[in-house]
Amino acid sequence: MGKALFQGGATPACAICHTLADAGTSGTIGPNLDTMALDMEKVMTAINEGTGVMPSFADSLSEQQRMAIAQYVVWATQQK
């Protein structure tokens, strides 16, 4: 579920802005997630509160959806 949400289930889709090899994305607006050391706390804070030009997803995604994206991103970035 997290990968599907990352690729297109969120509005705007995470994939539009972020590069993440496992998701097959190459966005250049936000940071390249493949080059970052991420943990659940960092990712959940970004998803819930927004950061820089990234909006908060607290009102547009359920807590379960936000958690699924965060778990996926952390897992995918640790597969290097």
Biopython code that builds the backbone (N, CA, C, O; Angstrom):
import numpy as np
from Bio.PDB.StructureBuilder import StructureBuilder

atoms = [
    (1, "MET", "N", (0.822, -1.200, 0.000)),
    (1, "MET", "CA", (0.000, 0.000, 0.000)),
    (1, "MET", "C", (0.863, 1.260, 0.000)),
    (1, "MET", "O", (0.537, 2.224, -0.693)),
    (2, "GLY", "N", (1.954, 1.272, 0.761)),
    (2, "GLY", "CA", (2.804, 2.449, 0.837)),
    (2, "GLY", "C", (3.420, 2.833, -0.489)),
    (2, "GLY", "O", (3.485, 4.012, -0.835)),
    (3, "LYS", "N", (3.876, 1.825, -1.241)),
    (3, "LYS", "CA", (4.489, 2.102, -2.541)),
    (3, "LYS", "C", (3.464, 2.684, -3.505)),
    (3, "LYS", "O", (3.757, 3.647, -4.214)),
    (4, "ALA", "N", (2.274, 2.112, -3.536)),
    (4, "ALA", "CA", (1.217, 2.619, -4.426)),
    (4, "ALA", "C", (0.833, 4.044, -4.054)),
    (4, "ALA", "O", (0.621, 4.877, -4.935)),
    (5, "LEU", "N", (0.743, 4.331, -2.772)),
    (5, "LEU", "CA", (0.422, 5.694, -2.333)),
    (5, "LEU", "C", (1.537, 6.646, -2.725)),
    (5, "LEU", "O", (1.272, 7.759, -3.178)),
    (6, "PHE", "N", (2.784, 6.219, -2.554)),
    (6, "PHE", "CA", (3.927, 7.055, -2.921)),
    (6, "PHE", "C", (3.906, 7.368, -4.413)),
    (6, "PHE", "O", (4.151, 8.502, -4.825)),
    (7, "GLN", "N", (3.612, 6.352, -5.211)),
    (7, "GLN", "CA", (3.652, 6.513, -6.665)),
    (7, "GLN", "C", (2.489, 7.329, -7.213)),
    (7, "GLN", "O", (2.638, 7.964, -8.256)),
    (8, "GLY", "N", (1.341, 7.335, -6.548)),
    (8, "GLY", "CA", (0.233, 8.085, -7.128)),
    (8, "GLY", "C", (-1.004, 8.218, -6.278)),
    (8, "GLY", "O", (-1.949, 8.897, -6.679)),
    (9, "GLY", "N", (-1.030, 7.595, -5.119)),
    (9, "GLY", "CA", (-2.233, 7.641, -4.297)),
    (9, "GLY", "C", (-2.394, 8.896, -3.466)),
    (9, "GLY", "O", (-3.502, 9.234, -3.050)),
    (10, "ALA", "N", (-1.308, 9.579, -3.226)),
    (10, "ALA", "CA", (-1.363, 10.841, -2.487)),
    (10, "ALA", "C", (-1.552, 11.971, -3.489)),
    (10, "ALA", "O", (-1.181, 11.839, -4.655)),
    (11, "THR", "N", (-2.130, 13.083, -3.035)),
    (11, "THR", "CA", (-2.308, 14.238, -3.904)),
    (11, "THR", "C", (-1.694, 15.456, -3.233)),
    (11, "THR", "O", (-2.202, 15.905, -2.205)),
    (12, "PRO", "N", (-0.613, 16.005, -3.785)),
    (12, "PRO", "CA", (0.102, 15.542, -4.967)),
    (12, "PRO", "C", (0.879, 14.269, -4.655)),
    (12, "PRO", "O", (1.227, 14.005, -3.504)),
    (13, "ALA", "N", (1.142, 13.497, -5.683)),
    (13, "ALA", "CA", (1.872, 12.243, -5.514)),
    (13, "ALA", "C", (3.319, 12.534, -5.103)),
    (13, "ALA", "O", (3.955, 13.447, -5.629)),
    (14, "CYS", "N", (3.818, 11.752, -4.166)),
    (14, "CYS", "CA", (5.209, 11.892, -3.720)),
    (14, "CYS", "C", (6.160, 11.746, -4.906)),
    (14, "CYS", "O", (7.188, 12.418, -4.984)),
    (15, "ALA", "N", (5.791, 10.849, -5.833)),
    (15, "ALA", "CA", (6.623, 10.539, -6.992)),
    (15, "ALA", "C", (6.882, 11.741, -7.887)),
    (15, "ALA", "O", (7.893, 11.777, -8.588)),
    (16, "ILE", "N", (6.009, 12.700, -7.878)),
    (16, "ILE", "CA", (6.191, 13.887, -8.713)),
    (16, "ILE", "C", (7.419, 14.679, -8.263)),
    (16, "ILE", "O", (8.136, 15.250, -9.085)),
    (17, "CYS", "N", (7.649, 14.706, -6.967)),
    (17, "CYS", "CA", (8.697, 15.554, -6.408)),
    (17, "CYS", "C", (9.973, 14.820, -6.018)),
    (17, "CYS", "O", (11.053, 15.412, -6.035)),
    (18, "HIS", "N", (9.868, 13.543, -5.669)),
    (18, "HIS", "CA", (11.011, 12.821, -5.100)),
    (18, "HIS", "C", (11.540, 11.723, -6.010)),
    (18, "HIS", "O", (10.784, 11.047, -6.707)),
    (19, "THR", "N", (12.861, 11.564, -5.984)),
    (19, "THR", "CA", (13.509, 10.414, -6.597)),
    (19, "THR", "C", (13.562, 9.309, -5.553)),
    (19, "THR", "O", (13.980, 9.532, -4.417)),
    (20, "LEU", "N", (13.138, 8.128, -5.947)),
    (20, "LEU", "CA", (13.229, 6.939, -5.102)),
    (20, "LEU", "C", (13.328, 5.744, -6.036)),
    (20, "LEU", "O", (12.354, 5.385, -6.698)),
    (21, "ALA", "N", (14.496, 5.132, -6.092)),
    (21, "ALA", "CA", (14.772, 4.067, -7.063)),
    (21, "ALA", "C", (13.753, 2.943, -6.995)),
    (21, "ALA", "O", (13.257, 2.504, -8.032)),
    (22, "ASP", "N", (13.429, 2.466, -5.800)),
    (22, "ASP", "CA", (12.507, 1.337, -5.670)),
    (22, "ASP", "C", (11.140, 1.651, -6.267)),
    (22, "ASP", "O", (10.463, 0.760, -6.780)),
    (23, "ALA", "N", (10.736, 2.910, -6.199)),
    (23, "ALA", "CA", (9.437, 3.321, -6.732)),
    (23, "ALA", "C", (9.521, 3.665, -8.219)),
    (23, "ALA", "O", (8.497, 3.893, -8.862)),
    (24, "GLY", "N", (10.734, 3.704, -8.764)),
    (24, "GLY", "CA", (10.903, 4.052, -10.172)),
    (24, "GLY", "C", (10.628, 5.512, -10.460)),
    (24, "GLY", "O", (10.174, 5.854, -11.552)),
    (25, "THR", "N", (10.899, 6.380, -9.491)),
    (25, "THR", "CA", (10.591, 7.801, -9.652)),
    (25, "THR", "C", (11.866, 8.634, -9.752)),
    (25, "THR", "O", (12.926, 8.247, -9.260)),
    (26, "SER", "N", (11.734, 9.785, -10.400)),
    (26, "SER", "CA", (12.902, 10.647, -10.585)),
    (26, "SER", "C", (12.538, 12.123, -10.467)),
    (26, "SER", "O", (13.016, 12.950, -11.244)),
    (27, "GLY", "N", (11.698, 12.446, -9.503)),
    (27, "GLY", "CA", (11.323, 13.838, -9.285)),
    (27, "GLY", "C", (12.515, 14.661, -8.838)),
    (27, "GLY", "O", (13.432, 14.146, -8.197)),
    (28, "THR", "N", (12.500, 15.934, -9.176)),
    (28, "THR", "CA", (13.632, 16.807, -8.831)),
    (28, "THR", "C", (13.225, 18.020, -8.011)),
    (28, "THR", "O", (14.061, 18.879, -7.729)),
    (29, "ILE", "N", (11.968, 18.107, -7.626)),
    (29, "ILE", "CA", (11.516, 19.252, -6.826)),
    (29, "ILE", "C", (11.938, 19.076, -5.372)),
    (29, "ILE", "O", (12.457, 20.003, -4.751)),
    (30, "GLY", "N", (11.712, 17.880, -4.837)),
    (30, "GLY", "CA", (12.090, 17.570, -3.461)),
    (30, "GLY", "C", (13.407, 16.819, -3.422)),
    (30, "GLY", "O", (13.994, 16.526, -4.464)),
    (31, "PRO", "N", (13.873, 16.508, -2.216)),
    (31, "PRO", "CA", (15.142, 15.794, -2.097)),
    (31, "PRO", "C", (15.097, 14.400, -2.727)),
    (31, "PRO", "O", (14.044, 13.768, -2.812)),
    (32, "ASN", "N", (16.257, 13.949, -3.158)),
    (32, "ASN", "CA", (16.439, 12.587, -3.642)),
    (32, "ASN", "C", (16.468, 11.693, -2.409)),
    (32, "ASN", "O", (17.439, 11.712, -1.654)),
    (33, "LEU", "N", (15.422, 10.920, -2.202)),
    (33, "LEU", "CA", (15.308, 10.114, -0.997)),
    (33, "LEU", "C", (16.342, 9.004, -0.952)),
    (33, "LEU", "O", (16.686, 8.525, 0.129)),
    (34, "ASP", "N", (16.843, 8.590, -2.102)),
    (34, "ASP", "CA", (17.860, 7.540, -2.136)),
    (34, "ASP", "C", (19.172, 7.968, -1.487)),
    (34, "ASP", "O", (19.975, 7.119, -1.101)),
    (35, "THR", "N", (19.393, 9.251, -1.364)),
    (35, "THR", "CA", (20.661, 9.744, -0.815)),
    (35, "THR", "C", (20.534, 10.179, 0.641)),
    (35, "THR", "O", (21.473, 10.739, 1.205)),
    (36, "MET", "N", (19.391, 9.926, 1.245)),
    (36, "MET", "CA", (19.147, 10.407, 2.606)),
    (36, "MET", "C", (19.118, 9.251, 3.606)),
    (36, "MET", "O", (18.711, 8.136, 3.278)),
    (37, "ALA", "N", (19.554, 9.538, 4.822)),
    (37, "ALA", "CA", (19.422, 8.595, 5.935)),
    (37, "ALA", "C", (18.104, 8.932, 6.627)),
    (37, "ALA", "O", (18.004, 9.945, 7.319)),
    (38, "LEU", "N", (17.099, 8.087, 6.439)),
    (38, "LEU", "CA", (15.762, 8.400, 6.943)),
    (38, "LEU", "C", (15.324, 7.389, 7.995)),
    (38, "LEU", "O", (15.667, 6.209, 7.930)),
    (39, "ASP", "N", (14.566, 7.877, 8.956)),
    (39, "ASP", "CA", (13.937, 7.001, 9.938)),
    (39, "ASP", "C", (12.464, 7.377, 10.019)),
    (39, "ASP", "O", (12.043, 8.388, 9.457)),
    (40, "MET", "N", (11.699, 6.578, 10.705)),
    (40, "MET", "CA", (10.246, 6.793, 10.773)),
    (40, "MET", "C", (9.900, 8.174, 11.307)),
    (40, "MET", "O", (8.989, 8.823, 10.793)),
    (41, "GLU", "N", (10.603, 8.625, 12.318)),
    (41, "GLU", "CA", (10.285, 9.925, 12.916)),
    (41, "GLU", "C", (10.458, 11.054, 11.903)),
    (41, "GLU", "O", (9.591, 11.922, 11.795)),
    (42, "LYS", "N", (11.556, 11.053, 11.169)),
    (42, "LYS", "CA", (11.809, 12.102, 10.176)),
    (42, "LYS", "C", (10.751, 12.089, 9.074)),
    (42, "LYS", "O", (10.226, 13.133, 8.686)),
    (43, "VAL", "N", (10.451, 10.895, 8.581)),
    (43, "VAL", "CA", (9.500, 10.790, 7.471)),
    (43, "VAL", "C", (8.091, 11.150, 7.931)),
    (43, "VAL", "O", (7.380, 11.866, 7.226)),
    (44, "MET", "N", (7.681, 10.673, 9.088)),
    (44, "MET", "CA", (6.339, 10.991, 9.592)),
    (44, "MET", "C", (6.191, 12.487, 9.861)),
    (44, "MET", "O", (5.132, 13.059, 9.599)),
    (45, "THR", "N", (7.228, 13.117, 10.374)),
    (45, "THR", "CA", (7.171, 14.563, 10.612)),
    (45, "THR", "C", (6.982, 15.302, 9.293)),
    (45, "THR", "O", (6.159, 16.213, 9.206)),
    (46, "ALA", "N", (7.735, 14.920, 8.272)),
    (46, "ALA", "CA", (7.604, 15.572, 6.960)),
    (46, "ALA", "C", (6.204, 15.355, 6.383)),
    (46, "ALA", "O", (5.597, 16.289, 5.859)),
    (47, "ILE", "N", (5.698, 14.137, 6.479)),
    (47, "ILE", "CA", (4.371, 13.830, 5.929)),
    (47, "ILE", "C", (3.276, 14.565, 6.703)),
    (47, "ILE", "O", (2.348, 15.109, 6.104)),
    (48, "ASN", "N", (3.381, 14.579, 8.005)),
    (48, "ASN", "CA", (2.332, 15.181, 8.844)),
    (48, "ASN", "C", (2.359, 16.698, 8.864)),
    (48, "ASN", "O", (1.310, 17.341, 8.895)),
    (49, "GLU", "N", (3.560, 17.275, 8.846)),
    (49, "GLU", "CA", (3.681, 18.727, 9.008)),
    (49, "GLU", "C", (4.069, 19.455, 7.720)),
    (49, "GLU", "O", (3.899, 20.670, 7.617)),
    (50, "GLY", "N", (4.584, 18.720, 6.747)),
    (50, "GLY", "CA", (5.122, 19.357, 5.560)),
    (50, "GLY", "C", (6.499, 19.910, 5.873)),
    (50, "GLY", "O", (6.869, 20.064, 7.037)),
    (51, "THR", "N", (7.251, 20.205, 4.835)),
    (51, "THR", "CA", (8.580, 20.777, 5.006)),
    (51, "THR", "C", (8.980, 21.464, 3.701)),
    (51, "THR", "O", (8.794, 20.898, 2.623)),
    (52, "GLY", "N", (9.510, 22.644, 3.785)),
    (52, "GLY", "CA", (9.850, 23.391, 2.568)),
    (52, "GLY", "C", (8.602, 23.573, 1.716)),
    (52, "GLY", "O", (7.586, 24.062, 2.209)),
    (53, "VAL", "N", (8.663, 23.187, 0.449)),
    (53, "VAL", "CA", (7.505, 23.311, -0.431)),
    (53, "VAL", "C", (6.561, 22.112, -0.325)),
    (53, "VAL", "O", (5.474, 22.121, -0.902)),
    (54, "MET", "N", (6.975, 21.089, 0.408)),
    (54, "MET", "CA", (6.129, 19.903, 0.575)),
    (54, "MET", "C", (4.971, 20.222, 1.514)),
    (54, "MET", "O", (5.180, 20.721, 2.620)),
    (55, "PRO", "N", (3.743, 19.930, 1.068)),
    (55, "PRO", "CA", (2.593, 20.203, 1.929)),
    (55, "PRO", "C", (2.428, 19.135, 3.003)),
    (55, "PRO", "O", (2.995, 18.047, 2.903)),
    (56, "SER", "N", (1.666, 19.448, 4.005)),
    (56, "SER", "CA", (1.253, 18.451, 4.990)),
    (56, "SER", "C", (0.196, 17.553, 4.356)),
    (56, "SER", "O", (-0.656, 18.017, 3.599)),
    (57, "PHE", "N", (0.261, 16.267, 4.674)),
    (57, "PHE", "CA", (-0.739, 15.320, 4.190)),
    (57, "PHE", "C", (-1.679, 14.894, 5.315)),
    (57, "PHE", "O", (-2.458, 13.954, 5.154)),
    (58, "ALA", "N", (-1.605, 15.587, 6.457)),
    (58, "ALA", "CA", (-2.402, 15.228, 7.623)),
    (58, "ALA", "C", (-3.903, 15.301, 7.353)),
    (58, "ALA", "O", (-4.669, 14.532, 7.934)),
    (59, "ASP", "N", (-4.329, 16.201, 6.492)),
    (59, "ASP", "CA", (-5.760, 16.345, 6.216)),
    (59, "ASP", "C", (-6.213, 15.587, 4.972)),
    (59, "ASP", "O", (-7.414, 15.423, 4.757)),
    (60, "SER", "N", (-5.275, 15.123, 4.154)),
    (60, "SER", "CA", (-5.671, 14.469, 2.907)),
    (60, "SER", "C", (-5.468, 12.955, 2.904)),
    (60, "SER", "O", (-6.026, 12.260, 2.055)),
    (61, "LEU", "N", (-4.686, 12.447, 3.834)),
    (61, "LEU", "CA", (-4.470, 11.006, 3.943)),
    (61, "LEU", "C", (-4.777, 10.560, 5.365)),
    (61, "LEU", "O", (-4.555, 11.304, 6.320)),
    (62, "SER", "N", (-5.285, 9.350, 5.499)),
    (62, "SER", "CA", (-5.556, 8.814, 6.836)),
    (62, "SER", "C", (-4.236, 8.529, 7.549)),
    (62, "SER", "O", (-3.180, 8.474, 6.920)),
    (63, "GLU", "N", (-4.307, 8.350, 8.844)),
    (63, "GLU", "CA", (-3.105, 8.020, 9.604)),
    (63, "GLU", "C", (-2.506, 6.704, 9.100)),
    (63, "GLU", "O", (-1.285, 6.569, 9.015)),
    (64, "GLN", "N", (-3.346, 5.754, 8.772)),
    (64, "GLN", "CA", (-2.879, 4.466, 8.250)),
    (64, "GLN", "C", (-2.149, 4.666, 6.919)),
    (64, "GLN", "O", (-1.112, 4.043, 6.689)),
    (65, "GLN", "N", (-2.667, 5.512, 6.054)),
    (65, "GLN", "CA", (-2.026, 5.781, 4.769)),
    (65, "GLN", "C", (-0.684, 6.489, 4.956)),
    (65, "GLN", "O", (0.305, 6.146, 4.308)),
    (66, "ARG", "N", (-0.660, 7.479, 5.848)),
    (66, "ARG", "CA", (0.590, 8.203, 6.111)),
    (66, "ARG", "C", (1.641, 7.259, 6.682)),
    (66, "ARG", "O", (2.813, 7.334, 6.311)),
    (67, "MET", "N", (1.231, 6.378, 7.577)),
    (67, "MET", "CA", (2.139, 5.405, 8.174)),
    (67, "MET", "C", (2.654, 4.437, 7.104)),
    (67, "MET", "O", (3.833, 4.080, 7.111)),
    (68, "ALA", "N", (1.792, 4.015, 6.198)),
    (68, "ALA", "CA", (2.200, 3.094, 5.132)),
    (68, "ALA", "C", (3.248, 3.735, 4.226)),
    (68, "ALA", "O", (4.226, 3.085, 3.855)),
    (69, "ILE", "N", (3.054, 4.990, 3.870)),
    (69, "ILE", "CA", (4.046, 5.693, 3.040)),
    (69, "ILE", "C", (5.366, 5.793, 3.786)),
    (69, "ILE", "O", (6.422, 5.507, 3.222)),
    (70, "ALA", "N", (5.314, 6.192, 5.040)),
    (70, "ALA", "CA", (6.542, 6.343, 5.827)),
    (70, "ALA", "C", (7.281, 5.011, 5.950)),
    (70, "ALA", "O", (8.499, 4.966, 5.776)),
    (71, "GLN", "N", (6.572, 3.945, 6.242)),
    (71, "GLN", "CA", (7.206, 2.636, 6.361)),
    (71, "GLN", "C", (7.849, 2.231, 5.037)),
    (71, "GLN", "O", (8.962, 1.704, 5.015)),
    (72, "TYR", "N", (7.156, 2.474, 3.959)),
    (72, "TYR", "CA", (7.696, 2.140, 2.644)),
    (72, "TYR", "C", (8.952, 2.951, 2.346)),
    (72, "TYR", "O", (9.959, 2.387, 1.919)),
    (73, "VAL", "N", (8.911, 4.260, 2.563)),
    (73, "VAL", "CA", (10.057, 5.119, 2.259)),
    (73, "VAL", "C", (11.265, 4.699, 3.096)),
    (73, "VAL", "O", (12.372, 4.593, 2.566)),
    (74, "VAL", "N", (11.072, 4.461, 4.383)),
    (74, "VAL", "CA", (12.180, 4.037, 5.233)),
    (74, "VAL", "C", (12.733, 2.701, 4.741)),
    (74, "VAL", "O", (13.948, 2.537, 4.626)),
    (75, "TRP", "N", (11.855, 1.752, 4.453)),
    (75, "TRP", "CA", (12.304, 0.453, 3.952)),
    (75, "TRP", "C", (13.073, 0.617, 2.636)),
    (75, "TRP", "O", (14.160, 0.060, 2.481)),
    (76, "ALA", "N", (12.521, 1.369, 1.703)),
    (76, "ALA", "CA", (13.136, 1.524, 0.377)),
    (76, "ALA", "C", (14.491, 2.208, 0.449)),
    (76, "ALA", "O", (15.398, 1.861, -0.308)),
    (77, "THR", "N", (14.639, 3.162, 1.336)),
    (77, "THR", "CA", (15.920, 3.875, 1.425)),
    (77, "THR", "C", (16.981, 3.045, 2.146)),
    (77, "THR", "O", (18.170, 3.348, 2.049)),
    (78, "GLN", "N", (16.573, 2.019, 2.855)),
    (78, "GLN", "CA", (17.545, 1.156, 3.541)),
    (78, "GLN", "C", (17.969, -0.017, 2.669)),
    (78, "GLN", "O", (18.802, -0.819, 3.091)),
    (79, "GLN", "N", (17.416, -0.140, 1.457)),
    (79, "GLN", "CA", (17.732, -1.251, 0.572)),
    (79, "GLN", "C", (18.978, -1.006, -0.264)),
    (79, "GLN", "O", (19.309, -1.825, -1.122)),
    (80, "LYS", "N", (19.666, 0.087, -0.037)),
    (80, "LYS", "CA", (20.840, 0.446, -0.841)),
    (80, "LYS", "C", (21.982, -0.509, -0.602)),
    (80, "LYS", "O", (23.049, -0.356, -1.197)),
]
sb = StructureBuilder()
sb.init_structure("model")
sb.init_model(0)
sb.init_chain("A")
sb.init_seg("    ")
for serial, (resi, resn, name, xyz) in enumerate(atoms, 1):
    if name == "N":
        sb.init_residue(resn, " ", resi, " ")
    sb.init_atom(name, np.array(xyz, "f"), 0.0, 1.0, " ", f" {name:<3s}", serial, name[0])
structure = sb.get_structure()
